[in-house]
Amino acid sequence: MIRLLIALSLLSLCILSCGDDSSDYDVFFKLEYDGEALVMLEEYDYPDGQKVKFTRFSFYASDIRVSNGSESQLIKEVDFLNLTDSHSRIELASTGYRMNLKDITIKDPTRLDFNIGVTADQNATIPANYTGDHPLAKPGEYWIGWESFIFFKIEGIMDTTGDGDTDTNIALHIGSDDMLRFTSVDLSADEDETEVVIDLQNIFSDGDVTYDILNDPQIHSLNQIAQAEFLIDNLQKQIK
């Protein structure tokens, strides 16, 4: 009986002291435009002079991992990040969208790695293959004509005539296996959170070339692969 009590006591101590070595980490994604916090439905100057208001920004992230240089841990196979509501007011935009990385077990992670978009295996499925609140169970995030999930969305409205009235819808929807992009984010070693700033102006203009939003306010065709590549490549640079 004494041996049994000792064994139970040691087991209890182990559970209390060794049972939970995991930690959480927060990554805050903050949208900006020309260096200022972006708020949905606020008016901004497009690089070529048009007036634009943004109504949506979202993207898929897949194969989400943390690493410390010697070890890597898969946190989540896929997630859907919709930054629209988190940037609906300036008070919210100053904080941004919170991605919570749960149950990290490797010691002192220094980097977050993920794909912008979904993997080829995931993209070979359709929303009907999933149920409940699974990130891929969203029919509005799948493009039947491309047989692809929509990796990345920017939506808005634009005044093309300069009369003060918005007259054109912006719907830049990027998908297909060729659009998958890998990116990394450095994690702060001294804190349990870090920020990633995405400036939409830099997605539309890389300094040398500006996306022709007048002629291509919407991307809905496989003939627009070059336009889609330009935008997602610039998003990849912003997250890096």
N, C-alpha and C positions, 0 to 999 in steps of 0.2 A: 504493500500500500504506500509506504514511504517513497519507494522508487517511482511509483506511478505519479505521486504528487510532485516529485522533483521534475519528472519528465514533462508534466503538464505545465509547470511553472516556467521551465525553459522554453517550451513552445509558445507560451503567452508572451514572454519577453521578446522572442524572435519576431512574432507578429507585430508587436508594438514598435520595435526598433528597426526592423528590416522589411516590414511588409509593404511599404509604399515609398519607393525611392524615385518615383516619377515626378515630373514638374510640368507646368504649362508655360506657354510663351505667347504673347500677343504681337501680331503684326498689323499695323494700322495703314491702310491704303487711303491716301488723300489725293483728291483730284484738284488740280490747279489749272488756271488759264493765264498765260503770260505772267507767271509768278505769283498770282493772287488766287486765294481759295475760290474754287468753282462752285457755283450754286445753280441748280437746275432752274431753267426758265428765266435766268438773268441774261441780259444781252451782252454779247461779246463781239469784238471786231475780228473777223476772219482775216488771215494774212493778206488776202487779195482785196480787202475792203468791204466785203459783205458783212451784214449784221446777222449773227446766229444766236439761237437759244438752244441749249441742250436739254433733252428730256429723258435720256437714258444712257447709262454706261454699265456694261456687264461683260464678264468673260468667264470661261471655264478654266480651271487649273487641274492638272492631273499629275499623278505620280509625285505627290507632295512629300518631300523628305527633309529631315534635318541631319546635319553631319557636323563632326568636330575635327575633321582632317584624317582621322583614322577609322571612325565608325560612321555608319549611316543608318538611319531609322525611317521606315515608311510610316508617315503619320496618317495619310488618307489617300486612297486611290484616285478619287476625283472630288472636286467641290465646285460649286457655282457661286461666283462672287457678283452680286448685283449691287453696285455702288450708288444706285439712283436715290433711294430713300435716305441714305446716309449723307447725301449732298443736296437735300431738298431745302435746307435752311442754313444760313451762315453759321449758326451755333453748332449744327451737326457737322458741317463741312470742316470746321476747325479741328474736329477729332478724327473724322474719316470713318472708313469701314473697318471693323475689327475682325480679323481672322485669328481665331483661337487655336493654337497648336496644342493638343491635349496629350497627356500621358507620355511625355518625353522621358525616355529611360537612359539614353546615352548622356555622358557627363559633359557639361560645358559646350553645348552646340554653338557653332560659330557661323553656320550658313544654312539658309533655306533654299532648297532646289525644287523647281517644279516646271512643268510644261504649261505654256499658254495654249489652251485647247485640250482636246481629249486624244488619247492614244489611238492607234490604228485599230486595235482590238475593240476598244470601247466604241469607236466610230463605226464599226461594223454592226453594231446593235441599233435598236430604235427605242424610243421612249416606252412603247408598249411592253418591252421586255422587263420593265422595272415597275415597282409599286411604291405607294406611299410618298414619303418626302425624299426619296433618293434623288440626288442631283441630276441624274439622267432621265428621270421620269417626267420631264417637262416637254409636252408636245410643242409649245411655242418656241422652244430652243432647238428645234430640229427642222432641217430644210429638206423636204422630200425630193425636190428637183435635183439637189446636189448629193442626195443620199448621205447627208452629213449633219452632225450637230453644228450649231452656230457657235464657233469658238469665241467670238468677240463681237460686241455690238456697240455702235454709237448711233444714237438717234437724236433728232432735233427738228427745228424749223428755221427757215431762213428768209430774209428779205432780199430778194434779188434785184429789185428796182430802186431801192433807196427811198421809198415813199413812207416808210415807217410801219408798213403792214407786212407780216410774214406771209409768203405766198408759195413756198416750196418746202416739202417734207424731206428731211434728211434721214435715210435709213441705210447705214453702212453695216452690213451683216457679212462677216467673214467666216468661211468654213472650208472643209475638205482637208484630206490628210496632208497635202503639201503645205498647208498653212501652220502646221504644228511648229512651235518655237520653244526652245529651252531657255530658262533664265535662272538667275541666282540672286539672292539677297543676303547681304552680310547681317549677322545678328549681333547685337551688342552683348559683350561679355560681362558687363557690369550691371545690366538691368534685365528685366523680364519682358521688355517690349522694344519695338523699333518701328520706325515709320518708313513707308515707301511713297514717294511723291510722284504722281503721274501728271505731267503738264500736257493738256490736250493740244495746245498750240503747237507743241513740238511733235505731236503725232501727225498733224496735218502738214507740217513744214520742217524739213531737216536742215534748213539754212540755205540750201541750194535749190531745192525743188519744193513747190507747194502743191498739195493735192488739188486737182481741178474739181472743186465741189460744184461749180456751176454746171459742168457737163456730166458729172457723175455724182449727183446727190444721193443716189441709191445704188447699192451693189446687190444685184439679184441674178447675175448671169455668169456662166463659166467663161464668157469672153472678157470678164473683168478681173481675171487672175492677177494681172500686173498691178492694178489699182489696189486689190486686196493685199498683195504682198507688201506694197509700199506702206500701208497703214499698220499692218501687224509687225513688220520689221521695226518701225518707229516705236510701237508700243513696247516691243522687246528691249529696245535701247533705253526707253524711259524707266522700265522696271529695274534694269541692271544698274 
